Amino acid sequence: MSKTLYNVITSVSLLSLLHCAYSAAQHRSYLRLTEQPFVSLPPDVLAQTLISLVALIYGASHVAGSFQHIKSDPNRDRSWDEAGSCMSFITFEHRGKAMSPSHAVVRQRNEEVTTTVLYHRVVVE
């Protein structure tokens, strides 16, 4: 079949679904005016809705084009350690360095704190 026919099927079924929505709203307003309880929609509206929905799905699947194959994952044969180890996730700035007394930055900060404390003791006394 040609693509034009699928476009027509899709358009007509979409218009038919809109008509079903209008018919359902009109039926509800009729029931409200006559003060009858709403049980369900009339069978002709339900049938038209289902047929229109199936036609819309059929037409839209052909208008959208051919389906593409799903490409397999290139990393499926690799282990998580190989595939998941990205250098952007590795950080070297963490609080573990504060645990090491031999770390240069920690030693330097400790010396700064000690000199500041000694300076304050001299000034205060």
DSSP file (Angstrom, degrees, kcal/mol; ACC not computed):
  #  RESIDUE AA STRUCTURE BP1 BP2  ACC     N-H-->O    O-->H-N    N-H-->O    O-->H-N    TCO  KAPPA ALPHA  PHI   PSI    X-CA   Y-CA   Z-CA
    1    1 A M              0   0    0      0, 0.0     2,-0.1     0, 0.0     0, 0.0   0.000 360.0 360.0 360.0 155.4    0.0    0.0    0.0
    2    2 A S     >  -     0   0    0      1,-0.1     4,-1.4     4,-0.0     3,-0.3  -0.424 360.0-117.3 -85.5 161.5    1.1    3.5   -0.6
    3    3 A K  H  > S+     0   0    0      1,-0.2     4,-2.0     2,-0.2     5,-0.1   0.796 113.0  62.6 -66.9 -28.1    2.1    6.0    2.1
    4    4 A T  H  > S+     0   0    0      2,-0.2     4,-2.2     1,-0.2    -1,-0.2   0.895 100.7  52.1 -64.2 -39.9   -0.8    8.3    1.1
    5    5 A L  H  > S+     0   0    0     -3,-0.3     4,-2.6     1,-0.2    -1,-0.2   0.902 108.9  49.7 -63.8 -40.6   -3.3    5.6    2.0
    6    6 A Y  H  X S+     0   0    0     -4,-1.4     4,-2.4     1,-0.2    -1,-0.2   0.870 109.1  52.6 -66.4 -35.6   -1.7    5.2    5.5
    7    7 A N  H  X S+     0   0    0     -4,-2.0     4,-2.4     2,-0.2    -2,-0.2   0.898 110.5  47.9 -63.8 -39.8   -1.9    9.0    5.9
    8    8 A V  H  X S+     0   0    0     -4,-2.2     4,-2.9     2,-0.2     5,-0.3   0.923 111.2  50.0 -66.7 -44.6   -5.6    8.8    5.1
    9    9 A I  H  X S+     0   0    0     -4,-2.6     4,-2.3     1,-0.2     5,-0.2   0.920 113.0  47.1 -59.4 -44.2   -6.3    5.9    7.5
   10   10 A T  H  X S+     0   0    0     -4,-2.4     4,-2.0     2,-0.2    -2,-0.2   0.919 114.4  46.1 -64.6 -44.3   -4.5    7.8   10.2
   11   11 A S  H  X S+     0   0    0     -4,-2.4     4,-2.4     2,-0.2    -2,-0.2   0.929 114.3  46.7 -65.6 -46.0   -6.3   11.1    9.6
   12   12 A V  H  X S+     0   0    0     -4,-2.9     4,-2.4     1,-0.2    -1,-0.2   0.905 113.3  48.9 -64.9 -41.1   -9.7    9.5    9.4
   13   13 A S  H  X S+     0   0    0     -4,-2.3     4,-2.0    -5,-0.3    -1,-0.2   0.862 110.6  51.1 -68.7 -33.6   -9.2    7.4   12.5
   14   14 A L  H  X S+     0   0    0     -4,-2.0     4,-2.0     2,-0.2    -2,-0.2   0.918 111.5  47.1 -67.4 -42.7   -8.0   10.4   14.4
   15   15 A L  H  X S+     0   0    0     -4,-2.4     4,-2.2     1,-0.2    -2,-0.2   0.887 110.7  53.1 -63.5 -38.0  -11.1   12.4   13.3
   16   16 A S  H  X S+     0   0    0     -4,-2.4     4,-2.0     2,-0.2    -2,-0.2   0.881 107.4  51.0 -65.2 -37.9  -13.2    9.4   14.3
   17   17 A L  H  X S+     0   0    0     -4,-2.0     4,-2.0     2,-0.2    -1,-0.2   0.887 109.2  50.7 -66.2 -38.2  -11.7    9.3   17.8
   18   18 A L  H  X S+     0   0    0     -4,-2.0     4,-2.2     1,-0.2    -2,-0.2   0.896 109.3  51.5 -64.2 -38.8  -12.4   13.0   18.2
   19   19 A H  H  X S+     0   0    0     -4,-2.2     4,-2.6     1,-0.2    -2,-0.2   0.879 107.3  53.5 -64.2 -37.6  -16.0   12.3   17.1
   20   20 A C  H  X S+     0   0    0     -4,-2.0     4,-2.4     2,-0.2    -2,-0.2   0.903 108.0  49.8 -63.0 -41.3  -16.2    9.5   19.8
   21   21 A A  H  X S+     0   0    0     -4,-2.0     4,-2.2     2,-0.2    -2,-0.2   0.914 112.0  47.8 -64.4 -42.0  -15.0   12.0   22.4
   22   22 A Y  H  X S+     0   0    0     -4,-2.2     4,-2.4     2,-0.2    -2,-0.2   0.906 111.8  50.4 -64.1 -41.4  -17.7   14.5   21.3
   23   23 A S  H  X S+     0   0    0     -4,-2.6     4,-2.4     2,-0.2    -2,-0.2   0.889 110.0  50.2 -64.4 -39.3  -20.4   11.7   21.3
   24   24 A A  H  X S+     0   0    0     -4,-2.4     4,-2.2     2,-0.2    -1,-0.2   0.910 111.9  47.3 -65.8 -42.0  -19.4   10.6   24.8
   25   25 A A  H  X S+     0   0    0     -4,-2.2     4,-2.1     2,-0.2    -2,-0.2   0.894 112.5  49.8 -65.7 -38.9  -19.6   14.2   26.1
   26   26 A Q  H  X S+     0   0    0     -4,-2.4     4,-2.1     2,-0.2    -2,-0.2   0.895 109.7  51.2 -66.3 -39.7  -22.9   14.7   24.4
   27   27 A H  H  X S+     0   0    0     -4,-2.4     4,-2.3     2,-0.2    -2,-0.2   0.905 109.8  50.2 -63.8 -41.6  -24.2   11.4   26.0
   28   28 A R  H  X S+     0   0    0     -4,-2.2     4,-2.1     1,-0.2    -2,-0.2   0.907 110.8  48.4 -63.7 -41.8  -23.1   12.6   29.5
   29   29 A S  H  X S+     0   0    0     -4,-2.1     4,-2.2     2,-0.2    -1,-0.2   0.874 110.2  52.5 -67.8 -34.7  -24.8   15.9   29.1
   30   30 A Y  H  X S+     0   0    0     -4,-2.1     4,-2.2     2,-0.2    -2,-0.2   0.923 110.4  47.8 -63.7 -43.8  -28.0   14.2   27.9
   31   31 A L  H  <>S+     0   0    0     -4,-2.3     5,-2.4     1,-0.2     4,-0.4   0.869 110.9  51.5 -65.3 -36.0  -28.0   11.9   31.0
   32   32 A R  H ><5S+     0   0    0     -4,-2.1     3,-0.5     3,-0.2    -1,-0.2   0.898 110.3  48.6 -66.7 -40.3  -27.4   14.9   33.2
   33   33 A L  H 3<5S+     0   0    0     -4,-2.2    -2,-0.2     1,-0.2    -1,-0.2   0.887 115.9  42.3 -67.5 -38.6  -30.4   16.8   31.7
   34   34 A T  T 3<5S-     0   0    0     -4,-2.2    -1,-0.2    -5,-0.2    -2,-0.2   0.436 109.4-125.8 -87.7   1.4  -32.7   13.8   32.0
   35   35 A E  T < 5 +     0   0    0     -3,-0.5    -3,-0.2    -4,-0.4    -4,-0.1   0.866  58.2 147.3  56.1  42.3  -31.3   13.1   35.5
   36   36 A Q      < -     0   0    0     -5,-2.4    -1,-0.2    -6,-0.1     2,-0.1  -0.784  52.5-105.3-101.6 150.2  -30.4    9.5   34.7
   37   37 A P        -     0   0    0      0, 0.0     2,-0.7     0, 0.0    -1,-0.0  -0.469  30.9-117.4 -74.8 146.7  -27.4    7.7   36.3
   38   38 A F        +     0   0    0      1,-0.2     3,-0.1    -2,-0.1   -10,-0.0  -0.757  45.6 156.8 -86.0 116.8  -24.4    7.2   34.1
   39   39 A V        -     0   0    0     -2,-0.7     2,-0.3     1,-0.5    -1,-0.2   0.823  62.3 -39.8-103.1 -56.3  -23.7    3.5   33.8
   40   40 A S        -     0   0    0      0, 0.0    -1,-0.5     0, 0.0     0, 0.0  -0.965  65.2 -80.8-160.9 173.0  -21.7    3.2   30.6
   41   41 A L        -     0   0    0     -2,-0.3   -17,-0.1     1,-0.1     5,-0.0  -0.426  58.9 -88.0 -76.8 157.6  -21.4    4.6   27.1
   42   42 A P    >>  -     0   0    0      0, 0.0     4,-1.9     0, 0.0     3,-0.5  -0.325  37.5-116.4 -62.6 150.8  -23.7    3.4   24.3
   43   43 A P  H 3> S+     0   0    0      0, 0.0     4,-2.7     0, 0.0     5,-0.2   0.828 112.7  57.8 -61.8 -32.6  -22.3    0.3   22.5
   44   44 A D  H 3> S+     0   0    0      2,-0.2     4,-2.2     1,-0.2     5,-0.2   0.878 107.4  47.6 -67.6 -34.7  -22.0    2.1   19.2
   45   45 A V  H <> S+     0   0    0     -3,-0.5     4,-2.2     2,-0.2    -1,-0.2   0.907 112.9  48.8 -70.1 -41.1  -19.7    4.7   20.7
   46   46 A L  H  X S+     0   0    0     -4,-1.9     4,-2.4     2,-0.2    -2,-0.2   0.922 112.7  47.6 -62.9 -44.0  -17.6    2.0   22.3
   47   47 A A  H  X S+     0   0    0     -4,-2.7     4,-2.5     1,-0.2     5,-0.2   0.920 112.5  48.8 -64.0 -43.6  -17.3    0.1   19.1
   48   48 A Q  H  X S+     0   0    0     -4,-2.2     4,-2.4    -5,-0.2    -1,-0.2   0.886 110.9  51.7 -63.9 -37.6  -16.4    3.2   17.1
   49   49 A T  H  X S+     0   0    0     -4,-2.2     4,-2.3     2,-0.2    -2,-0.2   0.934 112.1  44.5 -64.3 -46.8  -13.8    4.1   19.7
   50   50 A L  H  X S+     0   0    0     -4,-2.4     4,-2.3     2,-0.2    -2,-0.2   0.915 115.1  47.5 -65.9 -42.9  -12.1    0.6   19.6
   51   51 A I  H  X S+     0   0    0     -4,-2.5     4,-2.4     1,-0.2    -1,-0.2   0.910 113.6  48.4 -64.8 -41.5  -12.2    0.4   15.8
   52   52 A S  H  X S+     0   0    0     -4,-2.4     4,-2.4    -5,-0.2    -2,-0.2   0.888 110.8  51.1 -65.5 -38.8  -10.8    4.0   15.5
   53   53 A L  H  X S+     0   0    0     -4,-2.3     4,-2.3     2,-0.2    -2,-0.2   0.925 111.4  46.4 -65.1 -44.8   -8.1    3.2   18.0
   54   54 A V  H  X S+     0   0    0     -4,-2.3     4,-2.3     1,-0.2    -2,-0.2   0.917 114.1  48.6 -63.8 -42.7   -7.0    0.1   16.2
   55   55 A A  H  X S+     0   0    0     -4,-2.4     4,-2.8     1,-0.2     5,-0.2   0.884 110.7  51.3 -65.3 -38.1   -7.0    1.9   12.8
   56   56 A L  H  X S+     0   0    0     -4,-2.4     4,-2.7     2,-0.2     5,-0.2   0.914 111.0  47.1 -65.7 -42.5   -5.0    4.8   14.3
   57   57 A I  H  X S+     0   0    0     -4,-2.3     4,-1.9     2,-0.2    -2,-0.2   0.918 114.2  48.0 -64.3 -42.8   -2.3    2.5   15.7
   58   58 A Y  H  X S+     0   0    0     -4,-2.3     4,-1.1     2,-0.2    -2,-0.2   0.940 116.0  42.9 -63.4 -48.2   -2.1    0.6   12.4
   59   59 A G  H  X S+     0   0    0     -4,-2.8     4,-2.2     1,-0.2     3,-0.3   0.904 113.8  50.6 -66.6 -41.8   -1.9    3.8   10.3
   60   60 A A  H  X S+     0   0    0     -4,-2.7     4,-2.0     1,-0.2    -1,-0.2   0.843 105.7  56.2 -67.8 -32.8    0.5    5.5   12.6
   61   61 A S  H  < S+     0   0    0     -4,-1.9     4,-0.3    -5,-0.2    -1,-0.2   0.819 113.4  41.2 -69.3 -27.9    2.9    2.5   12.7
   62   62 A H  H  < S+     0   0    0     -4,-1.1     3,-0.5    -3,-0.3    -2,-0.2   0.790 112.9  52.7 -87.6 -29.3    3.1    2.6    8.9
   63   63 A V  H  < S+     0   0    0     -4,-2.2    -2,-0.2     1,-0.2    -3,-0.2   0.863 100.9  62.5 -70.8 -34.7    3.4    6.4    8.6
   64   64 A A  S  < S-     0   0    0     -4,-2.0    -1,-0.2     1,-0.2     2,-0.2   0.714 111.4-117.0 -65.9 -20.7    6.2    6.5   11.0
   65   65 A G        -     0   0    0     -3,-0.5    -1,-0.2    -4,-0.3     2,-0.1  -0.548  47.5 -30.7 111.5-178.6    8.4    4.5    8.7
   66   66 A S        -     0   0    0     -2,-0.2     2,-0.2    -3,-0.1    -4,-0.0  -0.417  67.4-105.5 -76.2 150.7   10.1    1.1    8.9
   67   67 A F        -     0   0    0     -2,-0.1     2,-0.3     1,-0.1    -1,-0.1  -0.474  32.2-134.7 -74.0 145.1   11.2   -0.2   12.2
   68   68 A Q        -     0   0    0     -2,-0.2     2,-0.2     1,-0.0    -1,-0.1  -0.732  21.0-108.2 -99.8 149.9   15.0   -0.2   12.9
   69   69 A H        -     0   0    0     -2,-0.3     2,-0.5     1,-0.1    -1,-0.0  -0.496  33.9-113.5 -73.6 145.0   16.9   -3.1   14.4
   70   70 A I        -     0   0    0     -2,-0.2     2,-0.3     1,-0.0    -1,-0.1  -0.696  31.1-132.8 -80.3 124.6   18.1   -2.7   18.0
   71   71 A K        -     0   0    0     -2,-0.5     2,-0.1     1,-0.1    -1,-0.0  -0.573  21.7-115.8 -80.4 139.8   21.9   -2.5   18.0
   72   72 A S        -     0   0    0     -2,-0.3    -1,-0.1     1,-0.1     0, 0.0  -0.353  35.6 -95.2 -73.8 156.8   23.6   -4.7   20.6
   73   73 A D    >   -     0   0    0      1,-0.1     3,-1.4    -2,-0.1     4,-0.2  -0.546  23.9-147.7 -73.0 126.7   25.6   -3.1   23.3
   74   74 A P  T 3  S+     0   0    0      0, 0.0     3,-0.4     0, 0.0    -1,-0.1   0.716  97.0  54.4 -69.5 -17.1   29.3   -2.9   22.4
   75   75 A N  T >  S+     0   0    0      1,-0.2     3,-1.1     2,-0.1     8,-0.1   0.258  74.0 104.4 -97.6  12.8   30.2   -3.3   26.1
   76   76 A R  T <  S+     0   0    0     -3,-1.4    -1,-0.2     1,-0.3     7,-0.0   0.777  81.4  47.7 -69.8 -24.3   28.2   -6.5   26.7
   77   77 A D  T 3  S+     0   0    0     -3,-0.4     2,-0.3    -4,-0.2    -1,-0.3   0.481  97.1  89.9 -92.3  -2.6   31.4   -8.7   26.7
   78   78 A R  S <  S-     0   0    0     -3,-1.1     2,-0.1     1,-0.1    -3,-0.0  -0.645  78.8-117.8 -94.0 150.7   33.3   -6.4   29.1
   79   79 A S     >  -     0   0    0     -2,-0.3     4,-2.6     1,-0.1     5,-0.3  -0.349  29.5-107.2 -78.1 167.2   33.3   -6.8   32.8
   80   80 A W  H  > S+     0   0    0      1,-0.2     4,-2.7     2,-0.2     5,-0.2   0.853 119.5  57.9 -65.5 -33.1   31.9   -4.0   35.0
   81   81 A D  H  4 S+     0   0    0      1,-0.2     4,-0.5     2,-0.2    -1,-0.2   0.870 112.4  40.5 -65.2 -35.0   35.5   -3.1   36.1
   82   82 A E  H  4 S+     0   0    0     -3,-0.3     3,-0.2     2,-0.1    -2,-0.2   0.916 123.3  37.2 -77.4 -44.6   36.5   -2.5   32.5
   83   83 A A  H  < S+     0   0    0     -4,-2.6    -2,-0.2     1,-0.2    -3,-0.2   0.822 119.7  45.3 -79.7 -31.2   33.4   -0.7   31.3
   84   84 A G  S  < S+     0   0    0     -4,-2.7     2,-1.4    -5,-0.3    -1,-0.2   0.482  82.3  99.9 -95.8  -1.8   32.6    1.3   34.4
   85   85 A S        +     0   0    0     -4,-0.5     2,-0.4    -3,-0.2    -1,-0.1  -0.674  47.7 167.3 -90.0  93.4   36.0    2.6   35.3
   86   86 A C    >   -     0   0    0     -2,-1.4     3,-1.4     1,-0.1     4,-0.4  -0.866  38.4-137.8-104.3 137.8   36.0    6.2   33.9
   87   87 A M  G >  S+     0   0    0     -2,-0.4     3,-0.9     1,-0.3    -1,-0.1   0.750 100.2  68.4 -66.7 -22.5   38.7    8.6   34.9
   88   88 A S  G 3  S+     0   0    0      1,-0.2    -1,-0.3     3,-0.0    -3,-0.0   0.710  97.7  52.6 -71.0 -17.2   36.1   11.3   35.4
   89   89 A F  G <  S+     0   0    0     -3,-1.4     2,-0.5     2,-0.0    -1,-0.2   0.570  88.1  95.3 -92.4  -9.6   34.7    9.5   38.4
   90   90 A I    <   -     0   0    0     -3,-0.9     2,-0.4    -4,-0.4    -5,-0.0  -0.690  53.7-176.5 -86.3 129.1   38.0    9.2   40.2
   91   91 A T        -     0   0    0     -2,-0.5     3,-0.0     1,-0.1    -2,-0.0  -0.972  22.6-173.4-126.4 141.7   38.7   11.9   42.7
   92   92 A F        +     0   0    0     -2,-0.4     2,-1.1     1,-0.1    -1,-0.1   0.434  68.3  88.0-109.5  -3.1   41.8   12.4   44.8
   93   93 A E        +     0   0    0      3,-0.0     2,-0.3     2,-0.0    -1,-0.1  -0.766  60.6 126.4 -97.1  89.7   40.5   15.2   46.9
   94   94 A H  S >  S-     0   0    0     -2,-1.1     3,-1.0    -3,-0.0     4,-0.2  -0.857  72.5-101.4-138.4 173.3   38.8   13.4   49.8
   95   95 A R  G >  S+     0   0    0     -2,-0.3     3,-1.0     1,-0.2     4,-0.4   0.472  99.7  89.0 -80.5  -0.6   39.0   13.4   53.6
   96   96 A G  G >  S+     0   0    0      1,-0.2     3,-1.2     2,-0.2     4,-0.4   0.774  76.7  66.1 -66.6 -25.2   41.2   10.3   53.8
   97   97 A K  G X  S+     0   0    0     -3,-1.0     3,-0.7     1,-0.3     6,-0.3   0.751  89.8  65.1 -70.0 -21.2   44.3   12.5   53.6
   98   98 A A  G <  S+     0   0    0     -3,-1.0    -1,-0.3     1,-0.2    -2,-0.2   0.718  94.5  61.1 -71.1 -18.7   43.5   14.0   56.9
   99   99 A M  G <  S+     0   0    0     -3,-1.2    -1,-0.2    -4,-0.4    -2,-0.2   0.712  90.3  77.3 -78.5 -20.9   44.0   10.6   58.5
  100  100 A S    X   -     0   0    0     -3,-0.7     3,-1.2    -4,-0.4     6,-0.2  -0.811  61.2-166.7 -95.2 114.6   47.6   10.4   57.3
  101  101 A P  T 3  S+     0   0    0      0, 0.0    -1,-0.1     0, 0.0    -4,-0.0   0.700  86.4  61.4 -72.5 -16.8   49.9   12.5   59.5
  102  102 A S  T 3  S+     0   0    0      4,-0.1     2,-0.2     5,-0.0    -2,-0.0   0.433  74.6 117.5 -89.4   2.7   52.7   12.2   57.0
  103  103 A H    <>  -     0   0    0     -3,-1.2     4,-2.3    -6,-0.3     5,-0.2  -0.519  66.0-135.5 -72.8 136.3   50.8   14.0   54.3
  104  104 A A  H  > S+     0   0    0      1,-0.2     4,-2.5    -2,-0.2     5,-0.2   0.877 100.9  49.2 -63.7 -42.0   52.5   17.2   53.2
  105  105 A V  H  > S+     0   0    0      1,-0.2     4,-2.3     2,-0.2    -1,-0.2   0.903 112.1  48.6 -66.8 -40.2   49.4   19.4   53.1
  106  106 A V  H  > S+     0   0    0      2,-0.2     4,-2.5     1,-0.2    -2,-0.2   0.919 112.1  49.0 -65.6 -43.0   48.3   18.2   56.5
  107  107 A R  H  X S+     0   0    0     -4,-2.3     4,-2.3     1,-0.2    -2,-0.2   0.911 111.1  50.1 -61.9 -42.3   51.7   18.9   58.0
  108  108 A Q  H  X S+     0   0    0     -4,-2.5     4,-2.1     1,-0.2    -2,-0.2   0.913 111.7  47.3 -64.1 -42.6   51.8   22.3   56.4
  109  109 A R  H  X S+     0   0    0     -4,-2.3     4,-2.4     2,-0.2    -1,-0.2   0.888 110.6  52.7 -65.9 -38.8   48.4   23.2   57.8
  110  110 A N  H  X S+     0   0    0     -4,-2.5     4,-2.4     1,-0.2    -2,-0.2   0.897 109.3  49.5 -63.7 -39.1   49.4   21.9   61.3
  111  111 A E  H  X S+     0   0    0     -4,-2.3     4,-2.5     2,-0.2     5,-0.2   0.897 110.4  50.5 -66.1 -39.8   52.5   24.1   61.2
  112  112 A E  H  X S+     0   0    0     -4,-2.1     4,-2.1     2,-0.2    -2,-0.2   0.914 111.4  48.2 -63.6 -42.2   50.4   27.1   60.2
  113  113 A V  H  X S+     0   0    0     -4,-2.4     4,-2.5     2,-0.2    -2,-0.2   0.911 112.0  49.4 -64.7 -42.2   48.0   26.5   63.1
  114  114 A T  H  X S+     0   0    0     -4,-2.4     4,-2.7     1,-0.2    -2,-0.2   0.913 111.7  47.6 -66.2 -41.7   50.9   26.1   65.6
  115  115 A T  H  X S+     0   0    0     -4,-2.5     4,-2.3     2,-0.2    -1,-0.2   0.881 112.2  50.5 -66.8 -35.5   52.6   29.3   64.5
  116  116 A T  H  X S+     0   0    0     -4,-2.1     4,-2.2    -5,-0.2    -2,-0.2   0.915 111.7  47.3 -66.4 -42.1   49.2   31.1   64.7
  117  117 A V  H  X S+     0   0    0     -4,-2.5     4,-2.0     2,-0.2    -2,-0.2   0.920 113.0  48.6 -65.2 -43.6   48.6   29.8   68.2
  118  118 A L  H  X S+     0   0    0     -4,-2.7     4,-2.1     1,-0.2    -2,-0.2   0.897 110.3  51.9 -63.2 -39.7   52.2   30.7   69.3
  119  119 A Y  H  X S+     0   0    0     -4,-2.3     4,-2.3     1,-0.2    -1,-0.2   0.907 110.0  48.5 -63.1 -42.5   51.8   34.2   67.9
  120  120 A H  H  X S+     0   0    0     -4,-2.2     4,-2.4     1,-0.2    -1,-0.2   0.854 109.7  52.8 -67.0 -34.3   48.5   34.7   69.8
  121  121 A R  H  X S+     0   0    0     -4,-2.0     4,-2.1     2,-0.2    -1,-0.2   0.904 110.6  47.2 -66.7 -40.4   50.1   33.4   73.0
  122  122 A V  H  < S+     0   0    0     -4,-2.1    -2,-0.2     2,-0.2    -1,-0.2   0.924 115.2  44.9 -67.6 -43.1   52.9   35.9   72.6
  123  123 A V  H  < S+     0   0    0     -4,-2.3    -2,-0.2     1,-0.2    -1,-0.2   0.893 114.9  47.8 -68.4 -39.7   50.6   38.8   71.9
  124  124 A V  H  <        0   0    0     -4,-2.4    -1,-0.2     1,-0.2    -2,-0.2   0.875 360.0 360.0 -70.4 -38.1   48.2   37.9   74.6
  125  125 A E     <        0   0    0     -4,-2.1    -1,-0.2    -5,-0.2    -2,-0.2   0.485 360.0 360.0 -76.9 360.0   50.8   37.5   77.3
